[in-house]
């Protein structure tokens, strides 16, 4: 454990940021999972709505530097490709 005041503060700040990042990544994974479930069940209209939601979550995560913007773009592109391929 740190003894210096500034080091203790950094530990607190990092814990807070890590918790936020973990929450955002978890929401992303859930959104992608729901999109894939809709695709598997051949519910294409629902899948399109879910894809829009995934897009929103990916952009938010990229804006908050939880994931890199290119990573968000790549994931969205791949999911869109899957939807277009099946439809």
VENQUIJO-V600677 format. One record per residue. N is the residue number from 1. RES is the residue in one small letter. SS is DSSP state (helix for helix, strand for strand, loop for the rest). PHI is phi in radians with two decimals (none if undefined). D_CENTER is the distance of its C-alpha to the mean C-alpha in whole Angstrom. Layout:
# VENQUIJO-V600677
N	RES	SS	PHI	D_CENTER
N	RES	SS	PHI	D_CENTER
This chain:
# VENQUIJO-V600677
1	x	loop	none	32
2	x	loop	-1.28	33
3	x	loop	-1.83	36
4	x	loop	-1.47	35
5	x	helix	-1.00	34
6	x	helix	-1.16	31
7	x	helix	-1.18	30
8	x	helix	-1.14	30
9	x	helix	-1.13	28
10	x	helix	-1.03	25
11	x	helix	-1.08	25
12	x	helix	-1.11	24
13	x	helix	-1.12	22
14	x	helix	-1.11	20
15	x	helix	-1.07	19
16	x	helix	-1.11	18
17	x	helix	-1.14	15
18	x	helix	-1.11	14
19	x	helix	-1.11	14
20	x	helix	-1.12	12
21	x	helix	-1.08	9
22	x	helix	-1.11	10
23	x	helix	-1.11	9
24	x	helix	-1.14	6
25	x	helix	-1.13	5
26	x	helix	-1.13	7
27	x	helix	-1.08	6
28	x	helix	-1.08	3
29	x	helix	-1.06	6
30	x	helix	-1.12	8
31	x	helix	-1.08	8
32	x	helix	-1.15	8
33	x	helix	-1.09	11
34	x	helix	-1.17	13
35	x	helix	-1.10	13
36	x	helix	-1.16	14
37	x	helix	-1.11	17
38	x	helix	-1.11	18
39	x	helix	-1.13	18
40	x	helix	-1.10	20
41	x	loop	-1.58	22
42	x	loop	1.01	23
43	x	loop	-1.75	22
44	x	helix	-1.25	21
45	x	helix	-1.15	21
46	x	helix	-1.14	19
47	x	helix	-1.08	17
48	x	helix	-1.11	17
49	x	helix	-1.12	16
50	x	helix	-1.12	13
51	x	helix	-1.14	12
52	x	helix	-1.11	13
53	x	helix	-1.15	10
54	x	helix	-1.07	7
55	x	helix	-1.02	9
56	x	helix	-1.05	9
57	x	helix	-1.15	6
58	x	helix	-1.11	5
59	x	helix	-1.14	8
60	x	helix	-1.12	8
61	x	helix	-1.12	6
62	x	helix	-1.19	8
63	x	helix	-1.16	11
64	x	loop	-1.62	11
65	x	loop	1.06	11
66	x	loop	-1.36	8
67	x	loop	-2.23	8
68	x	loop	-1.31	11
69	x	helix	-1.10	11
70	x	helix	-1.21	13
71	x	helix	-1.10	10
72	x	helix	-1.09	8
73	x	helix	-1.11	11
74	x	helix	-1.09	12
75	x	helix	-1.09	9
76	x	helix	-1.11	10
77	x	helix	-1.07	14
78	x	helix	-1.16	14
79	x	helix	-1.17	13
80	x	helix	-1.11	15
81	x	helix	-1.03	18
82	x	helix	-1.06	18
83	x	helix	-1.14	18
84	x	helix	-1.16	21
85	x	helix	-1.18	23
86	x	helix	-1.35	23
87	x	loop	-1.41	24
